Amino acid sequence: MYSSSSSIVYCLLICSKDER
């Protein structure tokens, strides 16, 4: 049972690392 917010936060973390 994952919340939508969790998915967004995870994406942000990955995107942030990718941007670097």
N, CA, C and O atoms as a GROMACS GRO file, in nm:
protein
   80
    1MET      N    1   0.084  -0.120   0.000
    1MET     CA    2   0.000   0.000   0.000
    1MET      C    3   0.088   0.126   0.000
    1MET      O    4   0.123   0.180   0.105
    2TYR      N    5   0.123   0.170  -0.120
    2TYR     CA    6   0.208   0.290  -0.131
    2TYR      C    7   0.124   0.413  -0.164
    2TYR      O    8   0.028   0.406  -0.241
    3SER      N    9   0.161   0.524  -0.106
    3SER     CA   10   0.084   0.648  -0.133
    3SER      C   11   0.136   0.718  -0.258
    3SER      O   12   0.254   0.705  -0.293
    4SER      N   13   0.052   0.791  -0.322
    4SER     CA   14   0.094   0.862  -0.445
    4SER      C   15   0.211   0.955  -0.413
    4SER      O   16   0.305   0.968  -0.491
    5SER      N   17   0.204   1.017  -0.298
    5SER     CA   18   0.311   1.110  -0.258
    5SER      C   19   0.445   1.037  -0.258
    5SER      O   20   0.547   1.091  -0.302
    6SER      N   21   0.444   0.915  -0.209
    6SER     CA   22   0.569   0.837  -0.204
    6SER      C   23   0.630   0.826  -0.343
    6SER      O   24   0.750   0.844  -0.362
    7SER      N   25   0.546   0.797  -0.440
    7SER     CA   26   0.596   0.783  -0.578
    7SER      C   27   0.658   0.914  -0.626
    7SER      O   28   0.764   0.913  -0.689
    8ILE      N   29   0.593   1.023  -0.596
    8ILE     CA   30   0.645   1.154  -0.640
    8ILE      C   31   0.778   1.183  -0.572
    8ILE      O   32   0.873   1.228  -0.637
    9VAL      N   33   0.785   1.156  -0.443
    9VAL     CA   34   0.910   1.182  -0.368
    9VAL      C   35   1.022   1.097  -0.426
    9VAL      O   36   1.134   1.146  -0.446
   10TYR      N   37   0.992   0.972  -0.453
   10TYR     CA   38   1.094   0.882  -0.509
   10TYR      C   39   1.144   0.934  -0.644
   10TYR      O   40   1.264   0.936  -0.670
   11CYS      N   41   1.051   0.976  -0.726
   11CYS     CA   42   1.088   1.029  -0.860
   11CYS      C   43   1.177   1.152  -0.843
   11CYS      O   44   1.276   1.169  -0.913
   12LEU      N   45   1.139   1.238  -0.749
   12LEU     CA   46   1.218   1.360  -0.726
   12LEU      C   47   1.360   1.323  -0.687
   12LEU      O   48   1.456   1.384  -0.735
   13LEU      N   49   1.374   1.225  -0.599
   13LEU     CA   50   1.507   1.183  -0.554
   13LEU      C   51   1.589   1.133  -0.672
   13LEU      O   52   1.706   1.170  -0.687
   14ILE      N   53   1.529   1.050  -0.754
   14ILE     CA   54   1.600   0.994  -0.870
   14ILE      C   55   1.633   1.107  -0.969
   14ILE      O   56   1.745   1.116  -1.018
   15CYS      N   57   1.534   1.191  -0.997
   15CYS     CA   58   1.557   1.301  -1.093
   15CYS      C   59   1.670   1.390  -1.043
   15CYS      O   60   1.757   1.430  -1.120
   16SER      N   61   1.670   1.420  -0.915
   16SER     CA   62   1.773   1.506  -0.858
   16SER      C   63   1.911   1.444  -0.879
   16SER      O   64   2.006   1.512  -0.918
   17LYS      N   65   1.921   1.316  -0.853
   17LYS     CA   66   2.051   1.248  -0.871
   17LYS      C   67   2.089   1.247  -1.019
   17LYS      O   68   2.205   1.267  -1.054
   18ASP      N   69   1.990   1.223  -1.104
   18ASP     CA   70   2.017   1.217  -1.249
   18ASP      C   71   2.063   1.355  -1.298
   18ASP      O   72   2.155   1.366  -1.379
   19GLU      N   73   1.998   1.458  -1.248
   19GLU     CA   74   2.033   1.595  -1.292
   19GLU      C   75   2.181   1.620  -1.266
   19GLU      O   76   2.250   1.684  -1.345
   20ARG      N   77   2.228   1.569  -1.152
   20ARG     CA   78   2.368   1.591  -1.115
   20ARG      C   79   2.450   1.523  -1.224
   20ARG      O   80   2.573   1.526  -1.220
   0.00000   0.00000   0.00000
